[in-house]
Amino acid sequence: MLDNFVLETIARRSSIRAYLPKPLTQDQIAALKCTALASPTAVNAQSQRFIFITNYEVLASIEQAVVNRITESGDQSSIDRISSRNNKVLYDAPLFIIIAIDPNNAYGKVDAGIAVQNLALAAKSMGLDSVILGMPGMAFTGEGSDILRAQTKFPLGLEYGIGIAIGYRAMDKSPHEYTLSHIIDV
Ligand SMILES: Cc1cc2nc3c(=O)[nH]c(=O)nc-3n(C[C@H](O)[C@H](O)[C@H](O)COP(=O)(O)O)c2cc1C
């Protein structure tokens, strides 16, 4: 591979599911905000909104709401999975970013995916780690989600697209293995 910091950052990223209780600095958070806003969007719509959550009580509310939803669902495999993770959804990360998308934008999810990977790579390049999170989305729809939406200042009419937890890692984990045959050369 080429000797290149961006490629190296991509190769070193891995989902981390345990974080130290160490807040990020305002400079780090400001850099992540610029990273989010620098992400490309189809026809430059820029219809997504980035909710940066560092408030501990709000983070705890999100986590509890997801655990409640899973418990209420009665889906045993999900219940077992979350309990094997000690009911951690955000893994004690000091920052959780929600990318809220416009459901009427056909490229909303694609745009959110691009932005979330930008954030993951930016975090890694800054000496931080991250985990992309789809699961919290369940707490932002349906009955009882109004309180959480108010707590997170969730913009009216938008939906949870994807989220990312960011912080200082409290565990080691290697990047996933991949299969070269998944590339098709024509
Ligand atoms: C769209 C998306 C949603 C994900 N949602 C979750 C999640 O809710 N909880 C979680 O622990 N990991 C979640 N992950 C992380 C994946 O499990 C992880 O990326 C995958 O296992 C590959 O591992 P790696 O990121 O270390 O390469 C998500 C990843 C993606 C791309």
The ligand as an ORCA input file, in Angstrom:
! r2SCAN-3c Opt
* xyz 0 1
  C     -24.681      1.447      9.646
  C     -23.994      0.858     10.856
  C     -24.699      0.692     12.048
  C     -24.062      0.162     13.177
  N     -24.743      0.091     14.364
  C     -24.117     -0.382     15.465
  C     -24.787     -0.381     16.734
  O     -25.924      0.037     16.876
  N     -24.100     -0.852     17.803
  C     -22.800     -1.285     17.707
  O     -22.234     -1.684     18.722
  N     -22.138     -1.280     16.537
  C     -22.761     -0.832     15.410
  N     -22.088     -0.764     14.213
  C     -20.692     -1.204     14.146
  C     -20.524     -2.512     13.338
  O     -20.956     -3.594     14.131
  C     -19.047     -2.643     12.928
  O     -18.733     -1.591     12.043
  C     -18.765     -3.973     12.248
  O     -18.905     -5.025     13.170
  C     -17.364     -4.011     11.649
  O     -16.412     -3.782     12.646
  P     -15.382     -2.563     12.547
  O     -16.168     -1.281     12.543
  O     -14.530     -2.699     13.774
  O     -14.620     -2.691     11.274
  C     -22.697     -0.237     13.101
  C     -22.003     -0.064     11.900
  C     -22.623      0.480     10.794
  C     -21.819      0.697      9.533
*
